[in-house]
Amino acid sequence: MSTIQKLMADMDFFAYKKIKLVMDRGFYSEANINALYRHHLKFLIGINATL
């Protein structure tokens, strides 16, 4: 979660617009997904095939 929080803080600092994130399975967690939705970011994230 701290990596996602740092990434969002950096994007807020630089005022990037129209960001789309592509992440691997290591970033998949309920907390990360909720944080990305709260910041209205578009993202594509891999998940385990067992889900």
Jmol script that loads the backbone (N, CA, C; Angstrom):
load data "model"
ATOM      1  N   MET A   1       0.824  -1.200   0.000  1.00  0.00           N
ATOM      2  CA  MET A   1       0.000   0.000   0.000  1.00  0.00           C
ATOM      3  C   MET A   1       0.863   1.256   0.000  1.00  0.00           C
ATOM      4  N   SER A   2       2.011   1.228   0.644  1.00  0.00           N
ATOM      5  CA  SER A   2       2.833   2.437   0.709  1.00  0.00           C
ATOM      6  C   SER A   2       3.349   2.841  -0.669  1.00  0.00           C
ATOM      7  N   THR A   3       3.576   1.889  -1.561  1.00  0.00           N
ATOM      8  CA  THR A   3       4.027   2.217  -2.910  1.00  0.00           C
ATOM      9  C   THR A   3       2.935   2.951  -3.672  1.00  0.00           C
ATOM     10  N   ILE A   4       1.717   2.493  -3.549  1.00  0.00           N
ATOM     11  CA  ILE A   4       0.588   3.149  -4.217  1.00  0.00           C
ATOM     12  C   ILE A   4       0.388   4.553  -3.649  1.00  0.00           C
ATOM     13  N   GLN A   5       0.483   4.707  -2.341  1.00  0.00           N
ATOM     14  CA  GLN A   5       0.323   6.024  -1.727  1.00  0.00           C
ATOM     15  C   GLN A   5       1.408   6.983  -2.207  1.00  0.00           C
ATOM     16  N   LYS A   6       2.636   6.522  -2.286  1.00  0.00           N
ATOM     17  CA  LYS A   6       3.736   7.370  -2.777  1.00  0.00           C
ATOM     18  C   LYS A   6       3.507   7.741  -4.231  1.00  0.00           C
ATOM     19  N   LEU A   7       3.076   6.783  -5.039  1.00  0.00           N
ATOM     20  CA  LEU A   7       2.806   7.046  -6.443  1.00  0.00           C
ATOM     21  C   LEU A   7       1.726   8.112  -6.602  1.00  0.00           C
ATOM     22  N   MET A   8       0.642   8.001  -5.835  1.00  0.00           N
ATOM     23  CA  MET A   8      -0.438   8.986  -5.923  1.00  0.00           C
ATOM     24  C   MET A   8       0.024  10.360  -5.446  1.00  0.00           C
ATOM     25  N   ALA A   9       0.845  10.405  -4.423  1.00  0.00           N
ATOM     26  CA  ALA A   9       1.373  11.686  -3.946  1.00  0.00           C
ATOM     27  C   ALA A   9       2.248  12.330  -5.011  1.00  0.00           C
ATOM     28  N   ASP A  10       3.067  11.541  -5.687  1.00  0.00           N
ATOM     29  CA  ASP A  10       3.911  12.075  -6.761  1.00  0.00           C
ATOM     30  C   ASP A  10       3.059  12.588  -7.917  1.00  0.00           C
ATOM     31  N   MET A  11       2.019  11.863  -8.271  1.00  0.00           N
ATOM     32  CA  MET A  11       1.149  12.307  -9.364  1.00  0.00           C
ATOM     33  C   MET A  11       0.415  13.586  -8.983  1.00  0.00           C
ATOM     34  N   ASP A  12      -0.006  13.714  -7.729  1.00  0.00           N
ATOM     35  CA  ASP A  12      -0.664  14.942  -7.270  1.00  0.00           C
ATOM     36  C   ASP A  12       0.305  16.119  -7.323  1.00  0.00           C
ATOM     37  N   PHE A  13       1.557  15.886  -6.952  1.00  0.00           N
ATOM     38  CA  PHE A  13       2.565  16.945  -6.942  1.00  0.00           C
ATOM     39  C   PHE A  13       2.812  17.475  -8.347  1.00  0.00           C
ATOM     40  N   PHE A  14       2.925  16.578  -9.308  1.00  0.00           N
ATOM     41  CA  PHE A  14       3.214  16.986 -10.682  1.00  0.00           C
ATOM     42  C   PHE A  14       1.953  17.341 -11.476  1.00  0.00           C
ATOM     43  N   ALA A  15       0.790  17.162 -10.884  1.00  0.00           N
ATOM     44  CA  ALA A  15      -0.495  17.509 -11.499  1.00  0.00           C
ATOM     45  C   ALA A  15      -0.687  16.833 -12.849  1.00  0.00           C
ATOM     46  N   TYR A  16      -0.324  15.562 -12.920  1.00  0.00           N
ATOM     47  CA  TYR A  16      -0.553  14.805 -14.144  1.00  0.00           C
ATOM     48  C   TYR A  16      -2.049  14.624 -14.360  1.00  0.00           C
ATOM     49  N   LYS A  17      -2.443  14.641 -15.608  1.00  0.00           N
ATOM     50  CA  LYS A  17      -3.839  14.423 -15.946  1.00  0.00           C
ATOM     51  C   LYS A  17      -3.928  13.198 -16.855  1.00  0.00           C
ATOM     52  N   LYS A  18      -5.073  12.550 -16.855  1.00  0.00           N
ATOM     53  CA  LYS A  18      -5.336  11.390 -17.698  1.00  0.00           C
ATOM     54  C   LYS A  18      -4.309  10.279 -17.511  1.00  0.00           C
ATOM     55  N   ILE A  19      -4.129   9.868 -16.284  1.00  0.00           N
ATOM     56  CA  ILE A  19      -3.201   8.793 -15.953  1.00  0.00           C
ATOM     57  C   ILE A  19      -3.915   7.454 -16.056  1.00  0.00           C
ATOM     58  N   LYS A  20      -3.248   6.490 -16.663  1.00  0.00           N
ATOM     59  CA  LYS A  20      -3.730   5.106 -16.694  1.00  0.00           C
ATOM     60  C   LYS A  20      -2.593   4.235 -16.192  1.00  0.00           C
ATOM     61  N   LEU A  21      -2.847   3.480 -15.153  1.00  0.00           N
ATOM     62  CA  LEU A  21      -1.820   2.649 -14.534  1.00  0.00           C
ATOM     63  C   LEU A  21      -1.966   1.197 -14.988  1.00  0.00           C
ATOM     64  N   VAL A  22      -0.843   0.558 -15.251  1.00  0.00           N
ATOM     65  CA  VAL A  22      -0.803  -0.866 -15.569  1.00  0.00           C
ATOM     66  C   VAL A  22       0.119  -1.494 -14.534  1.00  0.00           C
ATOM     67  N   MET A  23      -0.438  -2.428 -13.730  1.00  0.00           N
ATOM     68  CA  MET A  23       0.312  -3.001 -12.622  1.00  0.00           C
ATOM     69  C   MET A  23       0.262  -4.523 -12.664  1.00  0.00           C
ATOM     70  N   ASP A  24       1.249  -5.142 -12.052  1.00  0.00           N
ATOM     71  CA  ASP A  24       1.276  -6.603 -12.008  1.00  0.00           C
ATOM     72  C   ASP A  24       0.554  -7.122 -10.770  1.00  0.00           C
ATOM     73  N   ARG A  25       0.554  -8.441 -10.606  1.00  0.00           N
ATOM     74  CA  ARG A  25      -0.194  -9.078  -9.515  1.00  0.00           C
ATOM     75  C   ARG A  25       0.272  -8.662  -8.129  1.00  0.00           C
ATOM     76  N   GLY A  26       1.488  -8.185  -8.006  1.00  0.00           N
ATOM     77  CA  GLY A  26       2.011  -7.791  -6.701  1.00  0.00           C
ATOM     78  C   GLY A  26       1.272  -6.619  -6.076  1.00  0.00           C
ATOM     79  N   PHE A  27       0.580  -5.844  -6.884  1.00  0.00           N
ATOM     80  CA  PHE A  27      -0.147  -4.679  -6.382  1.00  0.00           C
ATOM     81  C   PHE A  27      -1.599  -4.980  -6.067  1.00  0.00           C
ATOM     82  N   TYR A  28      -2.047  -6.210  -6.343  1.00  0.00           N
ATOM     83  CA  TYR A  28      -3.451  -6.539  -6.123  1.00  0.00           C
ATOM     84  C   TYR A  28      -3.742  -6.733  -4.637  1.00  0.00           C
ATOM     85  N   SER A  29      -4.534  -5.846  -4.090  1.00  0.00           N
ATOM     86  CA  SER A  29      -5.043  -5.970  -2.722  1.00  0.00           C
ATOM     87  C   SER A  29      -6.273  -5.081  -2.603  1.00  0.00           C
ATOM     88  N   GLU A  30      -7.102  -5.388  -1.650  1.00  0.00           N
ATOM     89  CA  GLU A  30      -8.314  -4.592  -1.442  1.00  0.00           C
ATOM     90  C   GLU A  30      -7.972  -3.136  -1.142  1.00  0.00           C
ATOM     91  N   ALA A  31      -6.952  -2.921  -0.324  1.00  0.00           N
ATOM     92  CA  ALA A  31      -6.562  -1.553   0.048  1.00  0.00           C
ATOM     93  C   ALA A  31      -6.082  -0.769  -1.170  1.00  0.00           C
ATOM     94  N   ASN A  32      -5.278  -1.398  -2.028  1.00  0.00           N
ATOM     95  CA  ASN A  32      -4.784  -0.709  -3.222  1.00  0.00           C
ATOM     96  C   ASN A  32      -5.911  -0.384  -4.192  1.00  0.00           C
ATOM     97  N   ILE A  33      -6.796  -1.339  -4.420  1.00  0.00           N
ATOM     98  CA  ILE A  33      -7.924  -1.112  -5.329  1.00  0.00           C
ATOM     99  C   ILE A  33      -8.799   0.022  -4.815  1.00  0.00           C
ATOM    100  N   ASN A  34      -9.095   0.023  -3.527  1.00  0.00           N
ATOM    101  CA  ASN A  34      -9.917   1.094  -2.943  1.00  0.00           C
ATOM    102  C   ASN A  34      -9.233   2.453  -3.053  1.00  0.00           C
ATOM    103  N   ALA A  35      -7.927   2.494  -2.834  1.00  0.00           N
ATOM    104  CA  ALA A  35      -7.186   3.755  -2.941  1.00  0.00           C
ATOM    105  C   ALA A  35      -7.223   4.285  -4.373  1.00  0.00           C
ATOM    106  N   LEU A  36      -7.068   3.406  -5.340  1.00  0.00           N
ATOM    107  CA  LEU A  36      -7.106   3.834  -6.738  1.00  0.00           C
ATOM    108  C   LEU A  36      -8.490   4.355  -7.103  1.00  0.00           C
ATOM    109  N   TYR A  37      -9.547   3.686  -6.653  1.00  0.00           N
ATOM    110  CA  TYR A  37     -10.904   4.168  -6.914  1.00  0.00           C
ATOM    111  C   TYR A  37     -11.167   5.507  -6.219  1.00  0.00           C
ATOM    112  N   ARG A  38     -10.698   5.656  -4.987  1.00  0.00           N
ATOM    113  CA  ARG A  38     -10.902   6.926  -4.269  1.00  0.00           C
ATOM    114  C   ARG A  38     -10.275   8.104  -4.999  1.00  0.00           C
ATOM    115  N   HIS A  39      -9.154   7.858  -5.685  1.00  0.00           N
ATOM    116  CA  HIS A  39      -8.467   8.928  -6.414  1.00  0.00           C
ATOM    117  C   HIS A  39      -8.920   9.008  -7.874  1.00  0.00           C
ATOM    118  N   HIS A  40      -9.941   8.244  -8.232  1.00  0.00           N
ATOM    119  CA  HIS A  40     -10.533   8.274  -9.564  1.00  0.00           C
ATOM    120  C   HIS A  40      -9.495   8.003 -10.664  1.00  0.00           C
ATOM    121  N   LEU A  41      -8.615   7.039 -10.417  1.00  0.00           N
ATOM    122  CA  LEU A  41      -7.600   6.673 -11.397  1.00  0.00           C
ATOM    123  C   LEU A  41      -8.070   5.475 -12.214  1.00  0.00           C
ATOM    124  N   LYS A  42      -7.683   5.471 -13.474  1.00  0.00           N
ATOM    125  CA  LYS A  42      -7.965   4.317 -14.324  1.00  0.00           C
ATOM    126  C   LYS A  42      -6.786   3.370 -14.213  1.00  0.00           C
ATOM    127  N   PHE A  43      -7.078   2.069 -14.119  1.00  0.00           N
ATOM    128  CA  PHE A  43      -5.995   1.121 -13.931  1.00  0.00           C
ATOM    129  C   PHE A  43      -6.347  -0.246 -14.503  1.00  0.00           C
ATOM    130  N   LEU A  44      -5.299  -0.967 -14.799  1.00  0.00           N
ATOM    131  CA  LEU A  44      -5.391  -2.353 -15.223  1.00  0.00           C
ATOM    132  C   LEU A  44      -4.422  -3.105 -14.322  1.00  0.00           C
ATOM    133  N   ILE A  45      -4.919  -4.155 -13.681  1.00  0.00           N
ATOM    134  CA  ILE A  45      -4.081  -4.858 -12.712  1.00  0.00           C
ATOM    135  C   ILE A  45      -4.266  -6.363 -12.870  1.00  0.00           C
ATOM    136  N   GLY A  46      -3.161  -7.084 -12.830  1.00  0.00           N
ATOM    137  CA  GLY A  46      -3.217  -8.532 -12.917  1.00  0.00           C
ATOM    138  C   GLY A  46      -3.667  -9.131 -11.599  1.00  0.00           C
ATOM    139  N   ILE A  47      -4.330 -10.276 -11.685  1.00  0.00           N
ATOM    140  CA  ILE A  47      -4.750 -10.993 -10.481  1.00  0.00           C
ATOM    141  C   ILE A  47      -4.376 -12.462 -10.620  1.00  0.00           C
ATOM    142  N   ASN A  48      -4.371 -13.166  -9.516  1.00  0.00           N
ATOM    143  CA  ASN A  48      -4.097 -14.598  -9.561  1.00  0.00           C
ATOM    144  C   ASN A  48      -5.218 -15.337 -10.283  1.00  0.00           C
ATOM    145  N   ALA A  49      -4.862 -16.341 -11.031  1.00  0.00           N
ATOM    146  CA  ALA A  49      -5.850 -17.117 -11.777  1.00  0.00           C
ATOM    147  C   ALA A  49      -6.763 -17.921 -10.853  1.00  0.00           C
ATOM    148  N   THR A  50      -6.375 -18.103  -9.599  1.00  0.00           N
ATOM    149  CA  THR A  50      -7.170 -18.884  -8.658  1.00  0.00           C
ATOM    150  C   THR A  50      -8.331 -18.099  -8.058  1.00  0.00           C
ATOM    151  N   LEU A  51      -8.402 -16.811  -8.313  1.00  0.00           N
ATOM    152  CA  LEU A  51      -9.495 -16.005  -7.738  1.00  0.00           C
ATOM    153  C   LEU A  51     -10.784 -16.244  -8.483  1.00  0.00           C
TER     154      LEU A  51
END
end "model"
wireframe off; spacefill off
backbone 0.3
color backbone group
